[in-house]
């Protein structure tokens, strides 16, 4: 499978995008950029998927374009990952704002203004693309955030098998293709925070907000 060129995303890019998305949608973006979740996996996250005390995120399903939860396309898509404390803190804050607790394990983390599951195309047009414009990242695709996580794993020296498992790929060639090619060293360096946060057992600090 050929390698795919994808845009380089810096830590500052991600911070600006997170600010533009706002507190209810930025946690979804960080799940893709740090944990490497696909859009359907991130949009399908439920309260029961987040374990703040054990520091893990479990991918047990994904939200389809029909806005229904379903199992991942392959067994490899089902996985449990260590997550940085700040990322889990963002999710906990979202739960608190929505009045959700562990007693609501099947409730979706990310919903639209009516409290329903996210519709992909309308969400992309009205939320993601507008936030990307505001952050100076016009046309950035959600999948580029997942690719950022793959780059971070490679740069941190994570072995291919571990990266494949963490990204939920059934085939190692897909993991190789997910990592973007970089023309020069300055653009090869992934964001330090995301690099350390993406490696199992290594949780890096998040830049403090003013």
C-alpha positions in Angstrom: 0.0 0.0 0.0 1.6 3.4 -1.0 2.3 6.0 1.6 0.0 9.0 1.6 1.2 12.6 1.9 -0.7 14.4 4.7 -0.2 17.9 6.1 2.1 18.4 9.0 0.3 19.5 12.1 2.1 21.3 14.9 1.2 21.5 18.6 0.3 25.2 18.1 -2.0 24.2 15.2 -3.8 21.8 17.5 -4.1 24.3 20.3 -5.7 26.9 18.0 -8.0 24.3 16.5 -9.1 23.2 20.0 -9.8 26.8 21.0 -11.9 27.3 17.8 -13.8 24.1 18.4 -14.7 25.0 21.9 -14.9 22.8 25.1 -17.6 20.5 23.8 -16.0 19.5 20.6 -12.2 20.0 21.2 -12.0 16.7 23.3 -13.1 14.8 20.2 -10.4 16.4 18.2 -7.8 15.6 20.8 -8.9 11.9 20.9 -8.1 11.7 17.2 -4.8 13.7 17.4 -3.4 11.9 20.5 -5.1 8.4 20.5 -5.5 8.1 16.7 -9.2 7.5 16.7 -11.2 7.4 13.5 -14.1 9.9 13.2 -16.7 7.1 13.8 -14.7 5.8 16.8 -14.5 9.3 18.4 -18.1 10.2 17.6 -19.2 6.8 19.0 -17.4 7.3 22.3 -19.8 6.6 25.3 -19.5 7.4 29.0 -18.6 3.7 29.6 -15.7 4.0 27.2 -13.8 6.4 29.5 -12.2 5.2 32.7 -10.7 8.2 34.4 -9.5 6.1 37.4 -7.6 3.5 35.4 -6.5 6.1 32.8 -7.9 4.2 29.8 -10.1 4.7 26.8 -11.9 1.7 25.3 -13.0 1.6 21.6 -15.9 -0.9 21.5 -17.8 0.5 18.6 -18.2 3.3 16.0 -20.8 5.7 14.8 -21.8 5.1 11.2 -22.9 7.6 8.7 -26.5 6.5 9.5 -25.8 7.8 13.0 -26.2 4.4 14.6 -23.6 2.7 16.8 -22.1 -0.5 15.4 -19.1 -2.8 15.9 -15.8 -1.8 14.3 -15.3 -3.3 10.8 -12.7 -5.7 12.2 -11.7 -7.2 15.6 -8.6 -5.1 15.5 -10.8 -2.0 15.9 -11.8 -3.0 19.3 -9.1 -2.0 21.7 -8.2 -0.4 25.1 -5.6 2.3 25.3 -3.8 4.2 28.0 -4.7 7.9 27.8 -3.0 11.0 29.2 -4.5 12.5 32.4 -5.3 15.9 30.8 -7.2 14.2 28.0 -9.3 12.2 30.4 -9.8 15.4 32.4 -11.3 17.1 29.3 -13.7 14.2 28.9 -14.6 14.4 32.6 -15.3 18.1 32.3 -17.6 17.4 29.3 -19.5 14.8 31.3 -19.9 17.3 34.2 -21.3 20.0 31.9 -23.8 17.5 30.4 -24.8 16.1 33.8 -23.6 12.6 32.9 -22.1 10.1 35.3 -21.0 6.5 35.4 -24.7 5.6 35.7 -25.1 6.5 32.1 -22.6 4.1 30.4 -24.4 4.0 27.0 -24.8 7.8 26.7 -22.7 9.3 23.8 -20.0 11.8 24.8 -20.4 14.0 21.7 -23.8 15.1 20.5 -25.4 17.8 18.5 -27.5 20.7 19.9 -30.5 18.5 20.3 -28.6 15.9 22.3 -28.6 13.4 19.4 -25.7 11.5 17.7 -23.6 13.6 15.4 -24.4 13.6 11.7 -21.1 13.4 9.9 -21.5 15.8 6.9 -23.4 18.5 8.8 -20.9 18.3 11.7 -18.0 18.6 9.3 -19.4 21.6 7.5 -20.8 23.5 10.4 -18.3 22.7 13.1 -15.0 21.2 11.9 -14.4 23.2 8.7 -15.4 26.5 10.3 -13.1 25.8 13.2 -10.3 24.9 10.8 -10.7 28.2 9.0 -10.7 30.1 12.3 -7.5 28.3 13.3 -5.7 29.0 10.0 -6.0 25.4 8.9 -8.4 25.6 5.9 -9.4 22.2 4.5 -7.9 20.1 7.2 -9.5 16.7 7.3 -10.4 14.8 10.5 -8.3 11.8 9.3 -5.2 14.0 9.3 -5.5 14.2 13.1 -5.3 10.4 13.2 -2.3 10.5 11.0 -0.7 12.9 13.5 -1.0 10.2 16.1 0.6 7.6 13.8 3.5 10.0 13.2 4.0 10.5 16.9 4.2 6.8 17.5 6.8 6.4 14.8 8.9 9.3 16.0 8.8 7.9 19.6 10.3 4.6 18.3 7.2 2.6 19.1 7.4 -0.8 17.4 5.2 -1.6 14.4 3.1 -4.2 16.2 2.3 -1.9 19.1 1.4 1.0 16.7 -0.8 -1.3 14.7 -2.7 -2.4 17.8 -3.1 1.1 19.1 -4.4 2.4 15.8 -6.7 -0.5 15.4 -5.3 -1.7 12.0 -5.9 -5.3 11.0 -3.0 -5.1 8.5 0.5 -3.7 9.3 0.7 -2.2 5.8 -2.1 0.1 6.7 -0.2 1.3 9.7 2.8 2.1 7.4 0.6 4.0 5.0 -1.1 6.0 7.7 2.3 7.6 8.6 2.8 10.7 6.5 5.9 11.3 4.5 7.9 14.3 5.5 10.2 16.2 3.1 12.5 17.7 5.7 13.5 17.4 9.4 11.8 20.5 10.7 8.4 19.1 9.6 9.3 15.6 10.7 9.1 16.5 14.4 5.6 15.8 15.7 4.3 18.0 18.6 6.2 17.1 21.7 3.1 16.9 23.9 1.3 14.6 21.4 4.3 12.5 20.9 4.7 11.6 24.6 1.0 11.3 25.1 0.6 8.9 22.3 3.1 6.3 23.6 1.6 3.7 25.9 3.0 4.3 29.4 4.3 7.7 28.6 2.0 10.6 29.4 3.2 14.0 28.6 2.0 17.3 30.1 -0.4 19.5 28.3 0.4 23.1 27.8 -1.3 25.1 30.5 -4.1 27.4 29.4 -4.2 31.0 30.7 
